[in-house]
């Protein structure tokens, strides 16, 4: 073989290697000449932009760009060739591409310049940033919701302390009133305080600081059980239907939260369909793998029970959909919504180890989906006993531990009225000192307290020092009890703030019986 033939063979081999590299490249690669006309394109570019490879060739590259870059692109090249000033060439930057179907997507574009046969050419290497941007957005959203949850939970905790004082003093005042008008005013004030308590309960659900009482349940039972009530609530113009998976897995959740979520979603759907429409409630089993997890805000892979509520209503624009789970965000008229329904559902799902998502298209409808972890033990429904009438105490000694002075004063008064002898402490440390010198029948302590010792930690120490002493906890949200640091404990008892006198009497009586 002659030297010329060897060189030609070598060049042909190199060309084939380059072609193979171009064909197998993951990123899109496009070359253009000095007039911005496309000369070569690889398969990755065809897949990314949605065209066949031959449809690129001979066209100005600006057809792959949205405005204003589409109109200004040729000017960029002329400016560079005239002045030598670089904006992308040799530098790279994030820009926006336009697919064949008109959709836009973020991409990183790196452009290099080369000369061949005395003519200038440019090579663009394009990396699709869609997945990266989606991950960034999900992270920002998660961080924002976490920050809002911390703020909301703290506010709700303080409000619960205030409501405890208001409700307690109103109840004690109620028994001393002499006229019907006085009793009516007090009753209205108590009802308003109860509404405030329900409001803070929703805030705490969003903040994932509610003390949930989970049971192993089948979600189909809730959907079927609520159907008649939903028919009455939705009205004649809304067609309600169910699509329930027969062999639905069990989920371990708080039943009251599930019922509240279904009703809230149904009411939201009704409001989105003022002229009527269709509402569909679905349940199914969902096995989430690693790929699906990435699209569901990092929901851990595993088995989940999925509950979806879909409507054919007005739908949401992107700006509304992105904020729909935020507390107090609402598009309803003033006085017609608190903006806490969806935020409560979001917090309930997250605290239960799952996720809530929204899919919505304007003028087509909305679907809210709740993912709840599968529970592999068959449901055992717990039937509560009838409400107990609060009975006065028999002089037992109760140590009440509460850092809020107003709540502590109220607690002492209430327990004294119930017939108990009451000792009071403002911290866990003070309580332990009192226990050294006083005989106590029950420790009644707040959970969240300053000073380095929570009510839960105080309970642990008391159980070690005085193993037979019963302990009753109380809190506005009991964040330690909602977190992972608390081990399951059948003997754990908690009274949630704000509470009525009858609730306090019943909880104390039950704790003393143990």
N, C-alpha and C positions, 0 to 999 in steps of 0.2 A: 504493500500500500504506500502510495506517495505521501510526501509531507503535506500537500494540499488536501489530499483525501483524509489524512489523519486529523488535520485542523478542522475540516468540515464535519467530520464525525464527532470530534470533541465539542464543537459548537452546537451540533444537533443534540448531543447528550445533555449539554447544559441547558439548552432551550426546553427540552423535555422536563428536566428537573424543575426549572422555573415555572413551567406550565403546571406541573403537578403541585408545586407549592401554592400557586395561585388558586388552583381548583380546590385544594383541601383547606385553605385558610378559613378560620372561624369568623374573622372580621371581614366586613365588606371592603373590597379594594377596587377603585375606579381610577383610570388614567384619562387625562384630557390633554388636548394640544393647547397651543398658545391662544387660540380663539375660544377656549372653553368647550370645545366639541369632544364628546366622549369617544375614546378610541378602543379601550378594553374595559371589561367588567368581569368580575368573578361570580361564581354561583351564590356565594354568601350575600353579595349585593342584590342579586335578583330576588333571593328569599326575603331580605330585609325590606326592600321597597315594593315588592309585589309585582314586578314586571318580569317578562321573559328576557333572557340575556340579549337577544338580538334587538329588543325594543329600545335598549339604551344607545346602541351604536349610532353615531352620526348626529345625535341630538345635543343641544346645549345643556350642560349639567345643571343649569338653574331650574330645570323643570322638577328637580328633586327638592326644591327649597320653597318654603312659604314666603309670603310678603313680610317685610320689605326686602328680604335677601334675594328673592327671585328677580326683582327689577334692578337691584343694585350690584349683583354679582359681577357682571362684566366690567363694571367700573372699578371693582376691587382689583381685578387682574391688571387693568390698564394703569391704575395708580401705582401698583407694585412695580410694574415693568418700567414706569416712568421715574419713580422716586426711589425705588429700592426699599421703601418702608414696609416692614413685615407686620401683618396682623394675625395670620394663621400659618403661613408658610414657614416651616422650620420651627414653629412654636407649638401649634395645636391649641384648640379651645373647644368649649362646649357650645354647640349650636343646635338648631332644630331642623329635622328632616320631615319631608312630606311623602307619605306612601301613595300608592296608586289609588286607594279608596278615599284619599283626602285626609286621612287621620295624620296627626302630627306626633312626633316622638322626639325625646331628647337624645342627642348623640355626641360623642367626642370625635372631632375631625382633626387628623394630623395630615398636613400636606407637605410633600417634599418636591423639589424641583430637579429635573435632570435634562440633559441635552442629548439628542440622538439625530444623526444625519444633519447636523447643523441647525436643528430646530428645537425650541424649548418645549418641554412637556412637564406635566404635573401629575403626581400620584397622590390620591387621597385614601387614607386608611380610616374607616368609619367603625366605631364601636357603639353598639346600641346601649344606651344608659337607662332604658325603661325599667328593668328590674331593679337596678341600683337606686333609681329615683323613688320607686315604689317602696323599697326598704327604708330609705331615708325618711319618706313621708310617714310610714307606719311608726318608725321610731320616734319621730317628733310628736306624732299624735299620742303615742303611749306615754311619753314623758309629760306632755301637757295634761293628759287625763290623770296621771299619777300626782302631779303637783296640785291640780284642782281637787283631787280626792283628799290629799293631806289638809288643804285649807278648809274644805267643806266639812271634813270630819271633826276638825278642831272647833269650828264654829258651832256645829250641831251638838257637840259634847257640852260646850258652855251653855247653850240654849236649854239643854235638858236639865242642867242644874237649876237654871232660873225657873223653868216650868215646874220642877219638883217643888220649889219654894212656893210658887204661886198656887199650884193645885192644893198643896198641903194646908196652906193658910186659909184658902177659900173653904176647904172642907171643914176645918175647925170653926171657922166663922159661921158656916151654914147652920150649925146646931144652936147658935145663940140668937138667931134672927127671930123677929116677932111679927112682922107684917108680910102679907103675900108679895108686895112689891119688892121688898128686900130679898125674899127668897128667889123671886123671878130673876132679879139682877144677878144674884150669885150663881144661879143655874146657868144663865147665859155666859157669865165669865168662865165658869168651869168648862162649858162646851167649847168656848173659844180656845181655852188652854189645851183641851184634848185635840182640837184641830192642829194647834201648834205642835203637839207631840207627834201627830201623824206626819206632819211636814218634816220634822227632824228625822223621823224614822226613814223617810224617803231619801233624805240627804245622806244618812248613814249607810243606806243600801248602796248608793252611788259610790261612797267613799270606801266601800268594802269593809266597814267597821261595825256592821250589824252582828249581833249574836244570833246566828242562824240555829234553827232546831231541825236538822235534817232527818228525814226518814227515807227508807228505800221504797220508791213508789213507781208506778207505771203511769206515764204521762197521758196515755189514752184515757184513763179513768177521769182525769181532770177535764179533758176536752169534752168528753161525753157528759160529765156531770154539769158542766157550765153551759151546755148547748141551749137548753130551754131559757135560761136567764139571758143569754146573749141574743136570742131571737127577739125577746121583749125589748132589750136595750137598743138593738140595731134598728128596729123598725121594719115596716113592710117593704121599703124600697131597696133594702140590702138583702141579697141572696147569700145565705150562709151555707157552706158545705165543708165537710171534713174528708180528709184522705189519710186514714190512720193505718199504720203498718200492724198487721195482726200479731206478729211475734216480736213486739217491741221490747228492747232490753230495758232493764230497770235503771233508774237513776237515783242517787241519794241526794235529795234536795229538801229545802224547807217548803212544805206544802203551801203555806200561806203566800210565800213569795211566788210560787208557780202560778197560783190562781190569780194573784194580783197582776202578774206579767201578762197572762192571757187576756184578762179583762182590759188592761191598759192598751194593749195592742189592738184589740177589737174596737175600742172606743176611738183610738187614733185613726183607724181605718175608716170608721163611720164618718168622722169629721172630714176626711179627705175625699168623701164621695157624697157631697150634699144633694146631688141629683140621683143618687142610687148607684148600685154596682154590685160586684161580686166579692165576697170575702171567703178565702180558703184557709183552713187550718190543717196543717200536715204534720205528721210525725214519721220519723224513719230512723233506721240505724245507720251510723256513719263510721267507717273505718278510716281514720285520718293517717296518711303516710307522710313521709318527710317532704315530698313535693307539695302536697296539699297544705301542710303546716306552714310552709313559706308564704302561701297566699292568704293565710288566716291569722295574721299578726303573731306568728310563732306559736300558735296553739300546739302543745306537745302532742306528738303522734300517739295514737291509741284509739280505743273504741269510745264512741260518743253517741248519745241520744240526741236527735236533732228535732227541734220544734220550730216550724215556720208559720208565719201569718202573712198572707199575701192579699193585696187589694187591687182593684182596678181604678184607683183614684187619680188625683192630680199629679202624684209623683213629686219628687224634690229636685231642684237644681243642685249642682255640685256644691255650691257655697253653703246650702242648707244641710245637705247630706253630711258634709265634713264636720258640722257642729251639732248634729242631731242628738248625740249622747251627752252633750254638755248640760250641767244643771242650770236651770232657769232660762235656757234658750228655747224659745217657742215662736212659731209663726202665727199662732192664734191671736184673735183679738184680745185686748186687755180684759181681764176678768174671766176668760174662758179657758185658761190653761196656766199651770204653774211652771211648765217646762221641766218637770221632774219625773214624768212617766218613763221616758226612754232612758234617762240617766239611772233611774232605779233599776231597770232591767239590766243595763250594762253592768252595774256594780254587783247585782245578784249573781249574774252569770260568771263574772270574774272571780268573785269570792267562792263560788261553788266549784272552781277549777275549770270553768269553761270559757265561753266567749259569746258575745252578741254581735251580729253584723247587720248591715243595711245595704240592700240593693234597690235602687230606685231610678226610674226613667220618667222624665216629665211627660205628662199627658198619658202615661201608660200604667203607672202604678208603682207600688212599693212592696218589698218583701223584707221582713225582719226575721232573722233566724237566730235561734239560741242553741248553742252546743253545750251539752251537759255530760260529764264523764259517766261512762257505764258503771253500774254497780252490780257485781256478780252474785250478790245474795238476793234471794227472792224477797219481794216486798212483805213487810210485816207492818200492818197499819195499827197504830197505837190509838186506842179510844180513850179520850180524856174523861176523868170523872166529872160528875156534876160540880158546879161551882160551890165552894164551901162558904158557909157563913162565918165571918170572922168572929172568933171567940176571944174574949179578954184573956190576958196572960195571968199566970198565977204567982207573980212576984219574982220570977227567975231573973237573974242578973245578965244583962246584955251589954257588951262593950261595943259601942258604935264608933267606928273610925272613919272620919270624913275631913278632908282638908278644907273644903269650902265652909266658911263659918256659918253662913245662912242655912245651908243644907244641914249642917251638923246640929244647929239649934233646933231646926224643925224636926229632925229625926229624934232627938231627945224628947221633945214635947209629944210627938206621936206615940213613941214607945211607952212613955209614961202614962199616956191616956189609955193605952191598951192593957195597963196593969203590970208592966215590967219595971224592974229597977234598972236604971241606965247609968253606965259610965261612958265618958266621951274622951276621944283622943283625936288629935289633928294629924297624926302621922303614924306610920308603922312602927317607928322607933319608940314613940311615946306609948303606943299600945303594948309593946313588949315589956316596957318598964312597969306599966300598970298591972300586967298579968303576973308579975313577980310577987306582988303584994295583995292582989285581990282575987277572990274566987269568982269565976265567971262561968255562966252556963252556955253562952253563945257569943261568938265573935261575928259582928255584922260590919263589913268593911267595904269601902269604895275600892274600885280596881285601880283607876289611874290617879296617882298621887305624886306630888313632887317630893324631892328629898332622897331619891335613889332606891326606894322600896315601894313596889307596887302592891296592891291588895293581894294579887296572886302569890307574890313572894312572901308576903306576911302570912298568908294561909299555909304555905309550905313550912315555914318556921314553926308556926303554932302547932301544926300536925306532928312535927318531930318532938316538940317540947311537951305538948299536951294532947296526946293521940286520941283521947276520947272527947275532946271539945268539938262540937259542930261549928261549921263556918258557913256563913251566907254572904255571898258577894253581891255588890250592886254597882252599876255603871251606866253612863250615858251611851257608851258604845263598846266598852270592854275590848279594846283593840288587842290586848294580849290573848284574850280568849278566841279571837277571830284569826290569830296568826298561827304559825307552825310551831312556835316554841311551847305551846301548851299540849301536853300529852293527854290522850283520851282518859277520862276519869269519870266513872259512873257516879261518884260521890260529889261531883261538882254542881253546886247550886248557885244560881244568879237571879237577881231581881233587877229588871231593866228600868232605868229612869226614863221619863217621870212615871211614878206609880201612885195609885190611889191608896187610901187608908186600908181598904179591904184587901188589896193586893199585898200590902206590907204585913197585915195580920196573918193572912194565909201562909205567906212565905216563911215568916218567923215560926208559926205553929208547926209547919211541915219540917223545918230544920231542927226544931227541938225534939221532934218525935224520933229522930234517928238515934 
